[in-house]
């Protein structure tokens, strides 16, 4: 994805992680840090997801600092969604 900082195996910056993301629509490709709840496993993401409350299980990369100075996560993929 354009603008995404590649994962760094030697640090905690821009790591690929499981998460539950609060979004109005799943058409967005990046999310502010406050909308992302990092979890340990894909099962934890599925268990905490609640589509009716617009909380979706995902794999994300981040956090990264945006050009506006905000900490953001990038979507890698939605979990449990057909391509």
C-alpha positions as a Python dict, from the first residue, in 0.01 Angstrom:
ca = {
    (1, 'X'): (0, 0, 0),
    (2, 'X'): (128, 346, -86),
    (3, 'X'): (273, 524, 217),
    (4, 'X'): (290, 214, 437),
    (5, 'X'): (613, 168, 631),
    (6, 'X'): (740, -188, 574),
    (7, 'X'): (750, -413, 883),
    (8, 'X'): (1077, -414, 1078),
    (9, 'X'): (1155, -746, 1246),
    (10, 'X'): (1399, -581, 1486),
    (11, 'X'): (1159, -325, 1637),
    (12, 'X'): (798, -279, 1744),
    (13, 'X'): (732, -18, 1475),
    (14, 'X'): (512, -121, 1181),
    (15, 'X'): (455, -480, 1278),
    (16, 'X'): (186, -703, 1130),
    (17, 'X'): (-73, -766, 1404),
    (18, 'X'): (-423, -896, 1463),
    (19, 'X'): (-673, -630, 1564),
    (20, 'X'): (-1032, -529, 1608),
    (21, 'X'): (-1091, -208, 1411),
    (22, 'X'): (-1377, 36, 1462),
    (23, 'X'): (-1474, 186, 1124),
    (24, 'X'): (-1795, 330, 979),
    (25, 'X'): (-1728, 145, 649),
    (26, 'X'): (-1477, -122, 558),
    (27, 'X'): (-1370, 70, 248),
    (28, 'X'): (-1090, 254, 432),
    (29, 'X'): (-730, 138, 409),
    (30, 'X'): (-582, 318, 710),
    (31, 'X'): (-706, 390, 1060),
    (32, 'X'): (-611, 622, 1348),
    (33, 'X'): (-452, 445, 1643),
    (34, 'X'): (-756, 519, 1861),
    (35, 'X'): (-976, 307, 1632),
    (36, 'X'): (-753, -1, 1655),
    (37, 'X'): (-750, -254, 1940),
    (38, 'X'): (-449, -488, 1904),
    (39, 'X'): (-510, -850, 2011),
    (40, 'X'): (-284, -1154, 2034),
    (41, 'X'): (-454, -1397, 1795),
    (42, 'X'): (-695, -1415, 1505),
    (43, 'X'): (-941, -1599, 1731),
    (44, 'X'): (-930, -1313, 1983),
    (45, 'X'): (-1004, -1070, 1699),
    (46, 'X'): (-1302, -1281, 1587),
    (47, 'X'): (-1435, -1310, 1943),
    (48, 'X'): (-1413, -935, 2008),
    (49, 'X'): (-1549, -829, 1668),
    (50, 'X'): (-1905, -697, 1656),
    (51, 'X'): (-2016, -597, 1306),
    (52, 'X'): (-2338, -441, 1438),
    (53, 'X'): (-2121, -199, 1639),
    (54, 'X'): (-1888, -154, 1339),
    (55, 'X'): (-1599, -341, 1503),
    (56, 'X'): (-1430, -578, 1258),
    (57, 'X'): (-1151, -837, 1285),
    (58, 'X'): (-849, -751, 1074),
    (59, 'X'): (-478, -788, 1017),
    (60, 'X'): (-308, -449, 1032),
    (61, 'X'): (41, -305, 994),
    (62, 'X'): (162, -34, 1225),
    (63, 'X'): (175, 190, 1401),
    (64, 'X'): (327, 444, 1162),
    (65, 'X'): (339, 820, 1185),
    (66, 'X'): (136, 986, 908),
    (67, 'X'): (244, 1302, 729),
    (68, 'X'): (-5, 1485, 954),
    (69, 'X'): (175, 1358, 1265),
    (70, 'X'): (-95, 1105, 1365),
    (71, 'X'): (-18, 745, 1457),
    (72, 'X'): (-201, 519, 1211),
    (73, 'X'): (-241, 154, 1117),
    (74, 'X'): (-276, 23, 761),
    (75, 'X'): (-514, -256, 665),
    (76, 'X'): (-341, -575, 549),
    (77, 'X'): (-665, -775, 526),
    (78, 'X'): (-1008, -810, 682),
    (79, 'X'): (-1051, -1144, 859),
    (80, 'X'): (-1350, -1358, 772),
    (81, 'X'): (-1440, -1160, 460),
    (82, 'X'): (-1460, -1312, 115),
    (83, 'X'): (-1214, -1149, -132),
}
